[in-house]
Amino acid sequence: MTSALDMAGSAAGILGLLVCLASGVARLGGMFYLGGVPTVTVFLAGAGLVLAGCYLKLEAAGLRARR
C-alpha cells in the first residue's frame, strides 16, 4: 500500500512539474492559451498536481511510521 502511494505521489509530482514547465514556456513564448485553455489555468492545474503528489508522499510516510 505504501509503495503504491509513494509511486502515485512521484508520478503526480513529476506530471505536475511537466505541466507547469509547459505552461511557463508557452507563456514566455507569448502564448496566452494552451490547447484552448488559459496558460494561468494550466499552471494552476500543474501546481495542484504537485500538491497532490506531496500529500500522497506524506500519507505514505505516515503509514510507514505507524508500523
Buried (B, 14 or more C-beta within 10 A) or exposed (E): EBEEBBEBBBEBBEBBBEBBEBBBEBBEEEEEEBEEEBBEEBBBBBBEBBEBBBEBBEBBBEEEEEE
